[in-house]
Each structure stands twice: as structure tokens, then as C-alpha cells.
Amino acid sequence: MLAEATERALAFSRKDELLVVGGVAANRRLAEMLATICDRQGARLHVVPVRYAGDCGAQIACTGLEAYKAGIMVEPIKAFVRQSWRIDATDVPWREQSIKISS
């Protein structure tokens, strides 16, 4: 599913590079699949070294800081984890223009 969605995104956006970071960058099989997709789409694939491929607390903290600066706050008691949060269904109010991608 991730590989298919990535291929659609590359085809639609016509980007010529793909950067894989975070926990998924440690998945060698996924990297092989993405390499095939990038070859097919004429894009270069960049995968961070495994030693940097863990889920990054700094990325999460940076997102939290941006949300805080935009006035978005959650009391710790009301906080929750949503592992399958879809990026195409998420508003990013601290951007100049929050873009919703329709399927």
C-alpha cells in the first residue's frame, strides 16, 4: 500500500527525487520496492542510513512546537495516539496555506 501510494504521488507530482526517513527507512524490502518505483518513474531514491532511520522524537517535537506556536494545545490528559493518521485528511494550520488532497 505504501509503495503504491508513493508511486501515485510521484506520477501525479512529477517529482524527480524521493527521500525516505524515519522508521520505514530501515525496511530493506520497502527500499527495494521504492527503488523499482523510482526507476519506473524516473526519480532518484535517497534512503537515510539505518543508524538514522529510527522514528525521530525531534520530528515529533518540532511538529508539536509548530502546533503550539499556531495556538494549538492539548492537555496531556486529553492527548492520544492515532497510528494510522492519514496525511491527506490532516489539516496543517501553521502553514501559509493548508492544503487538503482529494482522492
C-alpha positions as CSV (number, residue, x, y, z in Angstrom):
1,M,0.0,0.0,0.0
2,L,2.7,2.5,0.9
3,A,4.7,1.7,-2.3
4,E,1.6,2.1,-4.4
5,A,0.6,5.4,-2.8
6,T,4.2,6.6,-3.3
7,E,4.2,5.7,-7.0
8,R,0.9,7.5,-7.5
9,A,2.3,10.6,-5.7
10,L,5.5,10.5,-7.8
11,A,3.4,10.2,-11.0
12,F,1.0,12.9,-10.0
13,S,3.6,15.4,-8.7
14,R,6.2,14.7,-11.3
15,K,8.9,15.0,-8.6
16,D,12.3,13.6,-9.5
17,E,13.5,12.6,-6.1
18,L,12.2,10.6,-3.2
19,L,13.6,10.8,0.3
20,V,12.8,8.0,2.8
21,V,13.3,8.9,6.5
22,G,12.1,7.7,9.9
23,G,11.3,4.1,10.9
24,V,10.3,3.0,7.4
25,A,13.8,3.8,6.1
26,A,15.2,0.8,8.0
27,N,12.9,-1.6,6.0
28,R,15.2,-3.0,3.3
29,R,12.3,-4.7,1.4
30,L,10.4,-1.4,1.2
31,A,13.6,0.3,-0.1
32,E,13.8,-2.3,-2.9
33,M,10.2,-1.7,-3.8
34,L,10.7,2.1,-3.8
35,A,13.8,1.7,-5.9
36,T,11.8,-0.1,-8.6
37,I,9.1,2.5,-8.5
38,C,11.7,5.3,-8.7
39,D,13.3,3.6,-11.7
40,R,9.9,3.4,-13.4
41,Q,9.0,7.0,-12.6
42,G,12.4,8.4,-13.5
43,A,13.1,9.6,-9.9
44,R,16.2,9.3,-7.7
45,L,15.8,7.4,-4.4
46,H,17.5,8.6,-1.2
47,V,17.2,6.4,1.9
48,V,18.8,7.7,5.1
49,P,21.4,5.3,6.7
50,V,20.0,2.8,9.1
51,R,21.6,4.4,12.1
52,Y,19.4,7.5,11.4
53,A,16.3,5.6,10.4
54,G,14.6,5.3,13.8
55,D,11.4,7.2,14.5
56,C,12.6,10.6,15.4
57,G,11.5,12.3,18.6
58,A,12.8,15.6,17.2
59,Q,10.4,15.4,14.3
60,I,7.5,14.9,16.7
61,A,8.8,17.7,19.0
62,C,9.1,20.1,16.0
63,T,5.6,19.4,14.9
64,G,4.4,20.0,18.5
65,L,6.3,23.3,18.6
66,E,4.7,24.4,15.3
67,A,1.3,23.5,16.6
68,Y,1.9,25.4,19.9
69,K,3.0,28.5,18.0
70,A,-0.2,28.3,16.0
71,G,-2.2,28.2,19.2
72,I,-3.0,24.5,19.1
73,M,-2.6,22.9,22.5
74,V,-3.8,19.6,24.0
75,E,-3.9,18.9,27.7
76,P,-1.8,15.8,28.4
77,I,-4.8,14.1,29.9
78,K,-6.7,14.5,26.6
79,A,-3.8,13.5,24.3
80,F,-4.0,10.3,22.3
81,V,-2.1,8.3,19.7
82,R,-3.6,7.8,16.2
83,Q,-1.1,5.5,14.4
84,S,-3.0,5.4,11.1
85,W,-3.4,9.2,10.8
86,R,-3.8,9.9,7.0
87,I,-1.8,12.8,5.8
88,D,-4.4,13.6,3.2
89,A,-7.0,14.0,5.9
90,T,-5.0,16.2,8.2
91,D,-5.1,20.0,8.4
92,V,-1.8,21.8,8.9
93,P,-2.9,25.2,10.2
94,W,0.6,26.6,10.7
95,R,1.3,26.6,7.0
96,E,0.6,29.6,5.0
97,Q,-2.0,27.6,3.1
98,S,-3.3,24.3,4.5
99,I,-3.9,22.0,1.5
100,K,-6.3,19.1,1.5
101,I,-5.5,16.5,-1.1
102,S,-8.6,14.9,-2.5
103,S,-8.5,11.2,-3.6
